[in-house]
Amino acid sequence: MKILKKILIADDDENIREMLTYLLEDNGYIISHAVNGADALAKAAKLRPDILLLDIMMPVMNGYEVCRSLKKDPLLKDTYIIMLTAQGQIAEQERGKEAGADEYIVKPFNPGEMVARVKIILGV
């Protein structure tokens, strides 16, 4: 029996959420959404996703704050976090790593590469 993997997409841009959902559901993943940082924290605690695709620039709490909070939570600290952002500067990438992000992907990203990256991370 195949274990379904859960992915939480936290992005305030509806187009990004829809595109990622289409790509990842088509590959058999269970997808949930969050529209701001506080929503992302609440849904991560409830769903315990395997991967969190986390936008940095979001209302209520930014991605760095969400990432730091998740990494402090004993139940969620092992959640694999990929930060998604239009900010590609090295300083921003370092800030994401310092907050606890596992990876940093700059928008716009190649959809095929995103799916391949998720498959590698989840070992499927």
Summary of the structure (lengths in Angstrom):
residues: 124
radius of gyration: 13.2
end to end distance: 13.5
largest distance: 43.4
contacts: 389
relative contact order: 0.18
helix: 44%
strand: 20%
